[in-house]
Amino acid sequence: MGFLDDQVALVTGAGRGLGRACANILAREGAHVVVVDIDMVSGEDTAAQIRSGGGSAVYVRADISRPVEVEAMVDTATKHFGRLDCAINNAMLGIPRQPLADISLEDWRRAAAVNIEGTFLCMKYEIPAMLAANGGAIVNIGSGRENTGMPGLSWYLGAKQAIYGMTKCAALDYAEQGLRINAVAPGPMWTPALRDTAASRPGHLDAHLAHIPMRRIAEPEEVAEAAVWLCSPAASYITGVTLSADGGYTLG
């Protein structure tokens, strides 16, 4: 028996990395999982992994910058499984690191459409579905550098700090209605993106490790456990917080 037996959970960006880890752990804990990713191959693969392990999952392709597709992904959850109980909003879009004034307006808007507006759209459609089920839990994925800055990442950290603001305000908006909204701030993880960056930028890992008191990079599952826990009954009195799962990164 899992602590989310027969709950219905949705994860965006679930085709790989942290999103896939979240989807697998939700399934391990007994949830029916709506696997959302813009990439059909990786998304279908995550759903297939869950089903092959005896879990329940359905894949939905969605671009979270498109309101119609976000609404459709939530509709899939409620029509396929009957309701929506929790969601982990993890999807993001990256652009190259560069000083702020060098970012093209096209790239800025493309990243913001997913990383800021996409998170807003996810909550906009998830919240009514959860309220119809008498409450639930949303976890938004931020960044472990939420209180600091890094050169070349204004498009990324600007979005993540916007997510923290939305999380806090939405938590206040819906606390009395039984809906909890929190965020997780991950530190560096062994995601495909980090592996690619480490391979192309010598010294990248050493720079990270120098700031991590635990002196190691996390597996995505270690951060996913924190996100799934915030969806669980064990976190029933927690809302509006950002939980750091970063090995002490922001302290180092």
C-alpha positions in Angstrom: 0.0 0.0 0.0 1.3 3.5 -0.9 0.5 6.8 0.7 -1.2 8.0 -2.5 -3.3 4.9 -3.3 -5.9 5.7 -6.0 -5.0 9.4 -6.0 -4.7 10.9 -9.5 -1.4 12.8 -10.1 -0.2 14.8 -13.1 3.5 15.6 -13.9 4.6 18.0 -16.6 8.0 17.5 -18.2 7.8 13.8 -17.2 9.7 12.4 -20.2 13.1 12.5 -18.5 15.1 13.7 -15.5 13.3 15.0 -12.5 9.9 14.8 -14.1 10.3 11.1 -14.9 11.6 10.4 -11.4 8.5 12.2 -9.9 6.2 10.1 -12.1 7.8 6.8 -11.1 7.7 7.6 -7.4 4.0 8.8 -7.6 3.2 5.4 -9.3 5.2 3.6 -6.6 3.0 5.2 -4.0 -0.1 4.0 -5.7 -1.2 7.0 -7.7 -2.7 6.9 -11.2 -0.2 9.1 -13.2 -0.9 11.5 -16.1 2.5 11.7 -17.8 2.8 15.0 -19.7 5.6 15.9 -22.0 6.0 17.7 -25.3 8.2 14.9 -26.6 6.1 11.9 -27.5 8.8 9.3 -27.4 10.2 10.1 -24.0 6.7 10.7 -22.5 5.3 7.4 -23.8 8.4 5.7 -22.5 7.8 7.0 -19.0 4.2 5.9 -19.1 5.3 2.5 -20.4 7.8 2.1 -17.6 5.1 2.7 -15.0 2.7 0.3 -16.6 5.4 -2.4 -17.0 6.0 -2.1 -13.2 2.3 -2.7 -12.5 1.4 0.9 -12.1 -1.3 3.0 -13.8 -0.4 5.7 -16.3 -1.5 7.6 -19.3 0.6 9.8 -21.6 -0.6 13.2 -22.8 1.4 15.3 -25.2 1.1 19.0 -24.3 3.0 22.2 -24.9 2.3 24.1 -21.6 2.7 27.5 -23.3 -0.6 26.8 -25.2 -3.7 27.2 -23.0 -5.8 24.8 -25.1 -3.3 22.0 -24.7 -3.0 22.7 -20.9 -6.7 22.6 -20.5 -6.8 19.3 -22.6 -4.2 17.7 -20.4 -6.2 18.4 -17.2 -9.4 17.2 -19.0 -7.6 14.0 -19.8 -6.9 13.4 -16.1 -10.5 14.1 -15.0 -12.1 12.1 -17.9 -9.7 9.1 -17.7 -9.3 8.8 -14.0 -12.4 10.8 -12.7 -10.6 13.6 -10.9 -7.3 15.3 -10.2 -5.7 15.2 -6.7 -2.1 16.5 -7.2 0.2 17.9 -9.8 3.9 18.5 -10.1 4.7 21.3 -12.5 8.2 20.6 -13.7 8.3 21.4 -17.4 10.7 24.1 -18.6 12.4 25.3 -21.8 16.0 26.3 -21.9 17.9 28.8 -24.0 21.7 29.4 -24.1 23.4 31.2 -21.2 24.2 34.8 -22.1 24.2 38.3 -20.6 20.8 39.8 -20.3 21.2 42.5 -23.1 22.4 39.8 -25.5 19.2 37.7 -25.2 17.0 38.2 -28.2 13.4 39.2 -27.6 12.3 36.1 -29.5 14.3 33.8 -27.2 13.2 35.7 -24.0 9.5 35.4 -25.0 9.9 31.7 -26.0 11.5 30.8 -22.6 9.0 33.0 -20.6 6.0 31.4 -22.4 6.9 28.0 -21.0 8.8 28.8 -17.8 6.6 31.6 -16.4 3.3 31.6 -18.3 3.3 27.8 -18.6 3.4 27.4 -14.9 0.6 29.9 -14.5 -1.5 28.1 -17.1 -0.9 24.7 -15.4 -2.1 26.1 -12.1 -5.0 28.0 -13.8 -6.5 24.7 -15.1 -5.3 22.3 -12.3 -6.8 24.4 -9.5 -10.5 24.2 -10.6 -10.2 20.4 -11.2 -8.8 19.9 -7.7 -11.4 22.1 -6.1 -14.0 20.0 -7.8 -12.4 17.0 -6.0 -12.5 18.9 -2.7 -8.9 19.9 -2.6 -5.5 18.6 -3.5 -1.8 19.6 -3.7 0.3 21.4 -6.3 4.1 21.4 -6.3 6.0 23.8 -8.6 9.6 23.1 -9.4 11.9 26.0 -8.9 15.7 26.3 -8.6 18.1 25.9 -5.7 19.5 29.3 -6.5 16.3 31.1 -5.6 18.0 33.6 -3.3 21.1 34.2 -5.4 22.0 34.9 -9.0 24.2 33.4 -11.7 25.7 35.1 -14.8 23.9 34.4 -18.0 20.8 33.0 -16.4 18.4 35.9 -16.1 15.9 34.1 -18.3 16.0 31.1 -16.0 16.3 32.5 -12.5 13.9 35.3 -13.3 11.3 32.7 -14.2 12.0 30.5 -11.1 11.7 33.5 -8.8 8.4 34.4 -10.5 7.2 30.8 -9.8 8.0 31.2 -6.1 5.9 34.4 -6.0 3.0 32.7 -7.8 3.2 29.7 -5.4 3.0 31.9 -2.3 0.1 34.0 -3.6 -1.9 31.0 -4.9 -1.3 29.2 -1.6 -3.1 32.1 0.2 -5.8 32.2 -2.4 -6.9 28.6 -1.9 -5.8 27.6 1.6 -9.3 27.7 3.0 -10.6 25.5 0.2 -8.3 22.6 1.0 -5.8 23.2 -1.7 -2.1 23.2 -0.8 0.5 24.8 -3.1 4.2 24.6 -2.5 7.5 24.6 -4.4 10.7 22.6 -4.4 14.1 24.2 -5.0 16.4 21.5 -6.4 20.2 21.7 -6.4 22.3 20.2 -9.2 21.0 16.8 -10.3 22.3 14.1 -12.6 19.7 14.9 -15.3 20.4 14.5 -19.0 20.8 18.3 -19.3 23.5 18.3 -16.6 25.4 15.4 -18.2 25.4 17.2 -21.5 26.6 20.4 -20.0 29.3 18.6 -18.0 30.5 16.9 -21.2 30.8 20.2 -23.1 32.1 22.5 -20.3 35.2 21.3 -18.5 35.2 22.4 -14.9 31.4 22.8 -14.7 30.9 20.0 -12.2 33.8 21.1 -10.0 32.3 24.6 -9.9 29.0 23.1 -8.6 30.7 20.7 -6.1 32.6 23.6 -4.6 29.3 25.1 -3.4 27.6 21.9 -2.2 28.4 21.1 1.4 27.5 17.4 0.8 30.1 17.4 -2.0 28.0 15.4 -4.4 25.4 15.8 -7.2 21.9 14.5 -6.4 20.2 11.8 -8.3 16.8 13.1 -9.6 15.0 10.6 -7.4 16.3 12.3 -4.3 14.6 15.6 -5.2 11.6 13.8 -6.6 11.0 12.2 -3.2 10.7 15.7 -1.6 8.2 16.8 -4.3 6.1 13.7 -3.9 6.1 14.0 -0.1 4.6 17.5 -0.5 1.8 15.9 -2.4 1.2 13.4 0.4 -1.0 13.4 3.5 2.2 13.7 5.6 2.5 17.3 4.4 -1.1 18.2 5.2 -0.2 21.3 7.2 2.3 22.7 4.7 1.4 25.3 2.1 3.1 28.3 0.5 6.7 27.1 1.3 9.7 26.4 -0.9 11.4 23.3 0.2 15.1 23.2 -0.7 16.5 19.8 -1.8 20.0 21.0 -2.7 22.5 19.3 -0.4 23.1 22.7 1.2 23.9 24.4 -2.1 22.5 27.8 -1.1 24.5 27.6 2.1 27.8 26.8 0.5 
